[in-house]
Amino acid sequence: YIFPLTIFRMEPMDIVGKNKEDVTLPKATMFKIIKEMLPQDVRVARDAQDLLVECCVEFINLISSESNEVCNREEKRTIAPEHVLKALEVLGFGEYIEEVYSAYEQHKLETLDSPKGKWSSAAEMTEEEALAEQQRMFAEARARMNGGVNLPKQSDSES
């Protein structure tokens, strides 16, 4: 599948009301995910980490744009999860649909507890509780990415 050339010619104002520089992901979190996904003896240069973060941002922009187009074709006003799944298929990322749908179903189960979801109590957490919750979520994500096998994470002292 060949992507239309227009996808790769994104201008700085492609994101409505924002400069391209204003749209990013939290680098510290992304760097931590990158570090945790690699074997302990692998190091990644900072500029390579920055490039990976930029690639993630571009991927999100690509999926968002195609999801919006799917939504518009269906004459809907709100992008639904089904639109995102269809966008993945249209863009040639069909092999990820099952895993993405599974993560979506897990998210629905986790947020079923309250109308506002799990994060409604986040403002009431202490810093230590929030850090513990973040570590728990990282461990769950690692386990999902490793096919249910929870590999030991590299400690900061080994860095």
Salt bridges, closest charged atoms under 4 A:
GLU36 OE1 - ARG142 NH1 2.71
ASP50 OD1 - LYS27 NZ 3.67
GLU58 OE2 - LYS20 NZ 3.11
GLU66 OE2 - ARG73 NH2 3.41
GLU74 OE1 - HIS83 NE2 2.86
GLU89 OE2 - LYS86 NZ 3.67
GLU105 OE2 - LYS108 NZ 3.15
GLU133 OE2 - LYS118 NZ 3.56
GLU133 OE2 - ARG136 NH2 2.50
GLU140 OE2 - ARG136 NH1 2.09
ASP156 OD1 - LYS35 NZ 3.78
